[in-house]
Amino acid sequence: MVCFSKAAVQTKIRELKIMNLPIPQVGDGGMLIKVDAVSICGSDVHYFRNEPAFPAVLGHEICGTIVEMGKNAADTIHAFYGPLKIGDRICVYPGVTCGKCSDCLTYGNGVYTMCRDTFAYGDFFQYQGEGSLPFTNHIDEYPYLTGGFSEYMYIYPNTYVWKVPDQMPSRIASLLDPLACACRAVELAQRSPGVLEDSLNVNSTVLIMGDGAIGLFAAFYARLLGVRQVLMIGASEYKLNAAKDFSGIDAGINALTTTFEDRQETVWSLTSGKGPDTVINCVGSSATFREGATLMKRMGTMVDIGNAINPSPVEFDIQKDLTFKHGTYIGMMATTPSIFNKAFTLLMQHDKFHFDKIFTGKYTLESLQSALEDANSPEYIKGYVMFD
């Protein structure tokens, strides 16, 4: 067994250092994987631009090969398409829940963003490890390797994983997390059949705010569900064209070359003057939320997945935007293993859906910093790190 693992560690704001970290002894309920591929999430970019609470290995969109299993790991790891054995490739759910707090008892095990004592792989929030779970992402504390930007990674007990079929490339498997989050955002707009406020069905227009990876995946899933029309407002002609190719959007509107009045006129002309039935905001911006709320039709639904990290104050007229419109506004933060499993079934059809089109860059640990620095490039959609 290798004694050390090379890892990209964030030590301070906008700084990654390549370090050799000790490979931990595997506990009875844990596992060790050799990371094959890890996709770069927008939250990784956000973390990179902020001062870390402690040095940590980032990365949570992971596919890796099991190299060691604790004696009880088969019972403590929740495996879809298991049972697991050494040599299997797996995708890793990004968080672990306590299963005991009031939110876990109410909403179920695995809703890691709601658990009061949650642990998330590959981040440096101060609360990590301070709840009932004795887990940590600090590189100086066992098990040292809890992020995907590393050659090896430790998997804690009670983690959900997906056994990856041989024909699925590891880079495709690493897209499980962003695809699942986008699917969840779209599904939040659904209602029971016949409900007056139903705004996502085969006769609906869906407007996606944002042309990043989540936006493209949300447009893809809305189209897959059979909605009549999918529109997108973005800031890159390259990405909007990619959305037409991959997601099948009907129209892309470039926010950098148009005014709001231009965009409003275009959207209204494409929706017979009523506006979109559903708006999904995939941008961490109060401005895009405000614009989406204005464009949304009366009795429409808006789902916000973009403003998940930084506080984003916005002007909101309760009478005009909410009551008069009879609007439904939903914040998207909670995901579940079940929606991840839906996304996994889509990834298993990668030959049909051509998920490779979402990638615009392949990186190494050594070039990862440049990827994080250049993530706002108009020709960057999604990067990944591959371990050959």
C-alpha positions as CSV (number, residue, x, y, z in Angstrom):
1,M,0.0,0.0,0.0
2,V,1.2,3.5,-0.9
3,C,2.0,5.5,2.2
4,F,1.2,8.9,0.9
5,S,-1.2,10.4,-1.5
6,K,-0.6,13.5,-3.6
7,A,-3.3,16.1,-3.1
8,A,-4.2,19.6,-4.0
9,V,-4.8,21.4,-0.7
10,Q,-6.3,24.9,-0.4
11,T,-4.2,26.6,2.2
12,K,-5.4,30.2,1.8
13,I,-7.5,32.4,-0.5
14,R,-6.8,31.6,-4.2
15,E,-3.9,29.2,-3.3
16,L,-3.6,25.5,-3.8
17,K,-0.5,23.6,-2.7
18,I,0.4,20.1,-3.9
19,M,1.1,18.1,-0.8
20,N,1.8,14.5,0.1
21,L,-0.7,13.5,2.8
22,P,-0.7,10.2,4.7
23,I,-3.0,7.5,3.5
24,P,-5.1,6.6,6.6
25,Q,-5.6,3.2,8.1
26,V,-9.1,2.1,7.2
27,G,-11.6,1.9,10.0
28,D,-14.0,-1.0,10.4
29,G,-16.9,0.8,8.7
30,G,-14.9,2.9,6.2
31,M,-13.3,2.5,2.7
32,L,-10.4,3.8,0.8
33,I,-10.7,4.6,-2.9
34,K,-8.2,5.6,-5.6
35,V,-9.8,8.6,-7.3
36,D,-10.2,8.1,-11.0
37,A,-12.0,11.3,-11.9
38,V,-13.4,14.3,-10.1
39,S,-15.4,17.1,-11.7
40,I,-15.0,20.7,-10.7
41,C,-18.1,22.2,-9.1
42,G,-19.0,25.8,-9.0
43,S,-18.8,25.6,-5.2
44,D,-15.1,24.6,-5.6
45,V,-14.6,27.8,-7.4
46,H,-16.4,29.7,-4.7
47,Y,-14.3,28.1,-2.0
48,F,-11.1,28.8,-3.9
49,R,-12.0,32.5,-3.9
50,N,-12.5,32.6,-0.1
51,E,-10.2,32.2,2.9
52,P,-10.4,28.6,4.1
53,A,-11.3,27.9,7.7
54,F,-8.6,25.3,7.7
55,P,-6.4,23.6,5.1
56,A,-8.5,21.1,3.2
57,V,-8.7,19.0,0.1
58,L,-11.7,20.2,-2.0
59,G,-13.7,18.2,-4.5
60,H,-16.9,16.3,-4.1
61,E,-18.0,15.2,-7.6
62,I,-16.1,11.9,-7.4
63,C,-15.7,8.6,-9.1
64,G,-13.0,6.2,-7.7
65,T,-12.0,2.6,-7.4
66,I,-12.2,0.8,-4.0
67,V,-8.8,-0.3,-2.9
68,E,-9.5,-1.2,0.7
69,M,-12.6,-1.9,2.8
70,G,-13.1,-2.1,6.5
71,K,-14.5,-5.4,7.8
72,N,-18.0,-3.8,8.3
73,A,-18.0,-1.6,5.3
74,A,-20.4,-3.8,3.4
75,D,-23.0,-3.1,6.1
76,T,-22.2,0.5,6.9
77,I,-21.9,1.9,3.3
78,H,-25.2,2.3,1.5
79,A,-24.5,1.0,-2.0
80,F,-26.8,1.2,-5.0
81,Y,-26.3,-1.6,-7.4
82,G,-24.1,-3.4,-4.8
83,P,-22.8,-5.5,-3.1
84,L,-19.4,-3.8,-3.1
85,K,-15.9,-5.4,-3.3
86,I,-12.3,-4.2,-3.8
87,G,-11.8,-3.2,-7.4
88,D,-15.3,-1.8,-7.9
89,R,-15.7,1.8,-9.1
90,I,-18.1,4.0,-7.3
91,C,-19.7,7.4,-7.3
92,V,-19.8,9.1,-4.0
93,Y,-22.7,11.0,-2.5
94,P,-21.3,14.4,-1.3
95,G,-22.5,14.3,2.3
96,V,-23.1,12.2,5.4
97,T,-26.0,12.7,7.8
98,C,-26.3,11.7,11.5
99,G,-29.6,10.0,11.1
100,K,-30.6,11.1,14.7
101,C,-31.3,14.8,14.7
102,S,-34.8,16.1,14.4
103,D,-34.4,17.0,10.7
104,C,-33.0,13.5,9.9
105,L,-35.9,11.9,11.7
106,T,-38.4,14.2,9.9
107,Y,-36.9,14.2,6.3
108,G,-35.0,10.9,6.3
109,N,-31.4,9.8,6.4
110,G,-29.3,11.2,3.5
111,V,-30.8,14.7,3.2
112,Y,-27.4,16.0,4.1
113,T,-28.1,19.7,3.6
114,M,-30.9,19.6,6.2
115,C,-29.1,17.4,8.8
116,R,-28.2,19.6,11.8
117,D,-24.9,17.7,12.2
118,T,-24.1,17.1,8.6
119,F,-20.7,16.4,7.1
120,A,-19.8,17.3,3.5
121,Y,-16.9,15.9,1.7
122,G,-14.4,18.4,0.2
123,D,-15.1,21.7,1.9
124,F,-13.9,23.8,4.8
125,F,-17.0,25.2,6.5
126,Q,-16.4,25.8,10.2
127,Y,-19.2,23.6,11.3
128,Q,-17.7,20.5,9.7
129,G,-16.9,17.9,12.4
130,E,-18.4,20.0,15.2
131,G,-21.7,18.1,15.4
132,S,-22.5,14.6,16.5
133,L,-20.5,13.1,13.6
134,P,-16.8,12.7,14.5
135,F,-15.8,13.5,10.9
136,T,-13.5,16.2,9.7
137,N,-12.0,17.6,6.4
138,H,-8.9,19.1,8.2
139,I,-5.7,17.7,6.5
140,D,-3.9,17.4,9.8
141,E,-6.6,15.2,11.4
142,Y,-7.4,11.6,10.6
143,P,-8.3,10.5,7.9
144,Y,-6.6,13.4,6.2
145,L,-8.0,12.6,2.7
146,T,-11.7,13.6,2.5
147,G,-11.8,15.5,-0.8
148,G,-11.6,14.4,-4.4
149,F,-8.7,16.5,-5.5
150,S,-6.4,13.8,-4.3
151,E,-5.0,10.5,-5.6
152,Y,-6.7,8.6,-2.7
153,M,-9.8,9.4,-0.6
154,Y,-11.3,8.1,2.5
155,I,-15.0,7.2,2.6
156,Y,-16.8,7.4,5.9
157,P,-19.5,5.0,7.2
158,N,-23.1,5.9,6.3
159,T,-22.1,7.3,2.9
160,Y,-24.3,6.5,-0.1
161,V,-22.4,5.3,-3.2
162,W,-23.3,4.0,-6.6
163,K,-21.5,1.1,-8.2
164,V,-20.4,2.2,-11.7
165,P,-20.8,-0.2,-14.6
166,D,-17.7,-1.1,-16.6
167,Q,-18.9,0.7,-19.7
168,M,-19.4,4.0,-18.0
169,P,-16.3,6.3,-18.2
170,S,-15.2,7.6,-14.9
171,R,-15.4,11.2,-16.1
172,I,-19.1,10.7,-17.0
173,A,-19.7,9.1,-13.6
174,S,-18.3,12.2,-11.9
175,L,-21.2,14.2,-13.3
176,L,-23.6,12.5,-10.9
177,D,-23.8,15.4,-8.4
178,P,-24.5,18.3,-10.7
179,L,-26.9,16.3,-12.8
180,A,-28.8,15.2,-9.7
181,C,-29.0,18.8,-8.4
182,A,-30.3,20.1,-11.7
183,C,-32.9,17.3,-11.9
184,R,-34.0,18.1,-8.4
185,A,-34.5,21.8,-9.2
186,V,-36.6,21.0,-12.2
187,E,-38.8,18.5,-10.3
188,L,-39.5,21.0,-7.6
189,A,-41.6,22.9,-10.2
190,Q,-43.9,19.9,-10.7
191,R,-47.4,19.7,-9.2
192,S,-49.9,16.9,-9.0
193,P,-51.9,16.5,-12.2
194,G,-54.8,19.0,-12.6
195,V,-53.6,21.4,-9.9
196,L,-54.4,25.0,-10.8
197,E,-50.9,26.1,-10.2
198,D,-49.3,23.4,-12.3
199,S,-46.5,25.1,-14.3
200,L,-44.4,22.2,-15.5
201,N,-46.0,19.9,-18.0
202,V,-46.0,19.2,-21.8
203,N,-47.6,22.6,-22.5
204,S,-45.2,24.6,-20.4
205,T,-42.4,27.0,-21.2
206,V,-39.3,26.8,-19.0
207,L,-36.8,29.6,-18.7
208,I,-33.4,28.8,-17.5
209,M,-31.4,31.7,-16.0
210,G,-27.7,30.8,-16.5
211,D,-25.7,29.0,-19.0
212,G,-23.3,27.1,-16.7
213,A,-23.2,23.4,-16.2
214,I,-26.2,23.3,-13.8
215,G,-28.2,25.5,-16.3
216,L,-27.4,23.1,-19.2
217,F,-28.3,20.1,-17.1
218,A,-31.6,21.7,-16.0
219,A,-32.5,22.6,-19.6
220,F,-31.6,19.0,-20.6
221,Y,-33.9,17.5,-17.9
222,A,-36.8,19.9,-18.6
223,R,-36.6,18.9,-22.3
224,L,-36.4,15.2,-21.3
225,L,-39.6,15.6,-19.3
226,G,-41.3,16.8,-22.4
227,V,-42.0,20.4,-21.8
228,R,-43.1,22.3,-24.9
229,Q,-40.4,25.0,-24.9
230,V,-37.1,25.6,-23.2
231,L,-35.5,29.1,-23.2
232,M,-32.2,30.2,-21.7
233,I,-30.7,33.5,-20.7
234,G,-26.9,33.4,-20.4
235,A,-23.8,35.5,-20.7
236,S,-21.8,33.5,-23.3
237,E,-22.6,32.9,-26.9
238,Y,-20.4,29.8,-26.8
239,K,-22.3,28.3,-23.8
240,L,-25.7,29.2,-25.3
241,N,-24.7,27.4,-28.5
242,A,-23.6,24.4,-26.3
243,A,-27.0,24.5,-24.7
244,K,-28.7,24.2,-28.1
245,D,-26.4,21.3,-29.0
246,F,-26.5,19.4,-25.7
247,S,-29.7,20.5,-24.0
248,G,-31.9,21.1,-27.0
249,I,-33.0,24.6,-25.9
250,D,-35.3,26.4,-28.4
251,A,-33.7,29.9,-27.9
252,G,-30.7,31.4,-26.2
253,I,-30.6,35.0,-25.2
254,N,-27.3,36.7,-24.5
255,A,-27.6,39.0,-21.5
256,L,-24.3,40.8,-22.4
257,T,-25.5,42.0,-25.8
258,T,-29.1,42.9,-24.8
259,T,-30.9,45.1,-22.4
260,F,-33.5,43.8,-19.9
261,E,-36.2,45.4,-22.1
262,D,-34.8,43.5,-25.1
263,R,-34.8,40.2,-23.2
264,Q,-38.3,40.8,-21.9
265,E,-39.6,41.6,-25.4
266,T,-38.0,38.4,-26.7
267,V,-39.3,36.2,-24.0
268,W,-42.8,37.6,-24.3
269,S,-42.8,37.2,-28.0
270,L,-41.8,33.6,-27.6
271,T,-44.5,33.0,-25.0
272,S,-47.5,34.8,-26.5
273,G,-47.1,37.7,-24.2
274,K,-47.6,35.8,-20.9
275,G,-44.0,34.9,-19.8
276,P,-42.6,31.5,-18.9
277,D,-44.5,29.1,-16.8
278,T,-41.4,28.1,-14.9
279,V,-38.2,29.9,-14.2
280,I,-35.2,28.1,-12.8
281,N,-32.4,30.5,-11.6
282,C,-29.0,28.7,-11.8
283,V,-26.9,31.8,-11.2
284,G,-25.7,33.0,-7.8
285,S,-26.9,36.5,-8.5
286,S,-29.7,38.7,-7.0
287,A,-30.0,40.4,-10.4
288,T,-30.9,37.2,-12.3
289,F,-33.4,36.3,-9.5
290,R,-35.0,39.7,-9.9
291,E,-35.2,39.4,-13.6
292,G,-36.6,35.9,-13.5
293,A,-39.3,37.0,-11.0
294,T,-40.3,39.8,-13.4
295,L,-40.4,37.6,-16.5
296,M,-42.3,34.8,-14.8
297,K,-45.9,34.6,-15.8
298,R,-48.8,35.0,-13.4
299,M,-49.5,31.8,-11.5
300,G,-46.0,30.7,-12.4
301,T,-43.3,28.9,-10.4
302,M,-39.7,30.0,-9.8
303,V,-37.0,27.7,-8.4
304,D,-33.7,29.2,-7.2
305,I,-30.7,26.9,-7.1
306,G,-28.1,29.5,-7.8
307,N,-28.1,31.6,-4.6
308,A,-26.9,28.8,-2.3
309,I,-23.8,30.2,-0.9
310,N,-23.5,34.0,-0.6
311,P,-26.3,36.1,0.8
312,S,-28.0,37.9,-2.1
313,P,-30.4,40.7,-1.0
314,V,-32.9,41.5,-3.6
315,E,-35.7,44.0,-4.1
316,F,-39.0,42.0,-3.9
317,D,-42.5,43.5,-4.1
318,I,-44.7,41.2,-2.1
319,Q,-47.9,42.5,-3.7
320,K,-46.6,42.7,-7.3
321,D,-44.2,39.7,-7.3
322,L,-46.0,37.3,-5.0
323,T,-49.7,37.9,-4.2
324,F,-50.9,39.6,-7.4
325,K,-49.0,37.0,-9.5
326,H,-50.1,34.1,-7.3
327,G,-46.5,33.1,-7.7
328,T,-44.7,30.1,-6.2
329,Y,-41.1,30.6,-5.2
330,I,-39.0,27.6,-4.1
331,G,-35.5,27.6,-2.8
332,M,-33.5,24.5,-3.8
333,M,-31.0,23.3,-1.2
334,A,-32.1,19.8,-0.2
335,T,-31.2,16.8,-2.3
336,T,-31.6,13.1,-1.6
337,P,-30.0,9.8,-2.6
338,S,-33.2,9.0,-4.5
339,I,-32.8,11.9,-6.9
340,F,-29.1,11.0,-7.3
341,N,-30.2,7.5,-8.3
342,K,-32.5,9.0,-11.0
343,A,-29.6,11.0,-12.3
344,F,-27.4,7.8,-12.2
345,T,-29.9,6.0,-14.5
346,L,-29.5,8.9,-17.0
347,L,-25.8,8.6,-16.8
348,M,-26.1,4.9,-17.6
349,Q,-27.5,6.1,-21.0
350,H,-24.4,8.2,-21.7
351,D,-24.1,6.8,-25.2
352,K,-27.6,8.3,-26.0
353,F,-27.3,11.6,-24.2
354,H,-23.6,12.5,-25.0
355,F,-22.8,13.9,-21.6
356,D,-19.2,14.4,-22.7
357,K,-20.4,17.6,-24.4
358,I,-20.6,19.3,-21.0
359,F,-16.9,19.1,-20.5
360,T,-14.6,21.9,-21.8
361,G,-11.4,21.0,-20.0
362,K,-9.4,18.1,-18.6
363,Y,-6.9,19.0,-15.8
364,T,-4.4,17.5,-13.5
365,L,-3.8,18.3,-9.8
366,E,-0.9,20.6,-10.9
367,S,-3.1,22.5,-13.4
368,L,-6.2,22.6,-11.2
369,Q,-5.5,26.1,-9.9
370,S,-5.5,27.5,-13.4
371,A,-8.9,25.8,-13.9
372,L,-10.3,27.5,-10.8
373,E,-8.9,30.8,-11.8
374,D,-10.3,30.6,-15.3
375,A,-13.8,29.3,-14.4
376,N,-15.5,32.5,-15.5
377,S,-14.1,32.2,-19.0
378,P,-16.9,32.5,-21.6
379,E,-15.8,29.2,-23.1
380,Y,-15.6,27.2,-19.8
381,I,-18.6,25.1,-18.8
382,K,-17.3,22.2,-16.8
383,G,-13.8,20.9,-16.1
384,Y,-12.6,17.7,-14.5
385,V,-9.5,16.2,-13.1
386,M,-8.5,12.8,-14.4
387,F,-6.0,10.5,-12.7
388,D,-4.5,8.3,-15.4
